[in-house]
Amino acid sequence: MTELSAFVTGADRGLGMGLTKVLLERGFRVFAGEFGLDPMGLNEIAQEYGSRLRRIPLDVSSDVSVMRAADKVREGCTSLDILINNAGILGDYTATLSDPMDFSQMLQVYNVNAVGPLRVAQALFGHLCKGSLKKLINISSEAGSMEQSRRIDRTARYGYCMSKSALNVETVILANHARRQGVEVYLIDPGWVRTYMHGELNVDAAQEPYDTALDILATVLDRPKPEYLYMTHRGERYDW
Ligand SMILES: NC(=O)c1ccc[n+]([C@@H]2O[C@H](COP(=O)([O-])OP(=O)(O)OC[C@H]3O[C@@H](n4cnc5c(N)ncnc54)[C@H](OP(=O)(O)O)[C@@H]3O)[C@@H](O)[C@H]2O)c1
């Protein structure tokens, strides 16, 4: 049987590393997009899984970096089965309208979280269409839900929420195109995960990255695709 292949962005740590590990455990060849600030976690996984893990330098905010990474994926496998757009940054999450705002940082958050997934999807869509599973997963957030920001009376986190809402509508448009090519698209809020989004490990968060990755991949690989697009890590419908 041909080996299945997956590509994960932002695999250095956090949820991306959890997804990489679970995919390797499930027998996939994994191309791990590595931003590169902390190589330790992927070093450990590499020892266990050898050549089934291929590390690829990737900055999703750069056209050139995404092109180079896509070339390396195409060199390394004849088709891609799963593409996971996971890389993301938080930016400032405290400023309200009454505080100073760093708009250039906000644009970088938008570049990484919203434009980045589209760059990667476009660069590898042809290769994904050749795969046998044909699954594209965009990791969003509750922050992308307009209903959630209204419900919790949110007054800060402009950049991150705006970027994730942009990712959400982008995913709707992308899914319309992908459906015509037989590619299934998932838009997933992973929940509150113990990762490094705030710059250091968030020990207060409710979920481990590995357990969250198990749930996400069970939702995507082991169950029928729900008719809705925006869902939790366990596959329950999420409000737009
Ligand atoms: N943690 C949560 O509670 C939570 C909740 C909702 C949604 N999410 C989403 O889950 C996804 C994963 O985040 P996380 O929680 O695992 O955070 P994380 O621990 O900070 O991981 C983010 C990953 O993205 C990488 N990255 C940063 N900038 C990048 C760039 N320009 N190009 C490529 N990769 C880049 C980081 O690399 P370095 O480590 O080298 O910086 C890291 O590997 C994000 O899309 C996030 O929005 C997380």
The ligand as a Gaussian input file, in Angstrom:
#p B3LYP/6-31G(d) Opt

LIG

0 1
 N       -3.638000      27.376000      22.075000
 C       -4.929000      27.651000      22.014000
 O       -5.640000      27.652000      23.047000
 C       -5.569000      27.929000      20.680000
 C       -6.933000      28.237000      20.666000
 C       -7.547000      28.467000      19.450000
 C       -6.815000      28.374000      18.277000
 N       -5.491000      28.088000      18.311000
 C       -4.775000      27.996000      17.031000
 O       -3.992000      26.822000      17.012000
 C       -2.902000      27.002000      16.086000
 C       -1.609000      26.524000      16.740000
 O       -1.258000      27.422000      17.776000
 P       -0.642000      26.923000      19.178000
 O       -1.668000      27.172000      20.203000
 O       -0.080000      25.570000      19.026000
 O        0.503000      28.021000      19.393000
 P        2.088000      27.891000      19.415000
 O        2.515000      26.924000      20.465000
 O        2.599000      29.292000      19.513000
 O        2.418000      27.284000      17.987000
 C        2.329000      28.048000      16.811000
 C        3.279000      27.470000      15.792000
 O        3.288000      28.324000      14.622000
 C        4.654000      28.639000      14.312000
 N        4.753000      29.913000      13.617000
 C        4.732000      31.169000      14.137000
 N        4.856000      32.076000      13.139000
 C        4.982000      31.364000      11.994000
 C        5.154000      31.710000      10.626000
 N        5.248000      32.995000      10.236000
 N        5.252000      30.728000       9.702000
 C        5.165000      29.441000      10.074000
 N        5.011000      29.027000      11.336000
 C        4.919000      29.989000      12.285000
 C        5.349000      28.644000      15.657000
 O        6.758000      28.528000      15.479000
 P        7.746000      28.976000      16.707000
 O        7.448000      28.035000      17.824000
 O        9.117000      28.780000      16.124000
 O        7.386000      30.387000      16.994000
 C        4.716000      27.414000      16.294000
 O        5.306000      26.238000      15.837000
 C       -2.900000      28.491000      15.724000
 O       -3.494000      28.665000      14.452000
 C       -3.779000      29.125000      16.795000
 O       -4.393000      30.304000      16.353000
 C       -4.855000      27.853000      19.487000

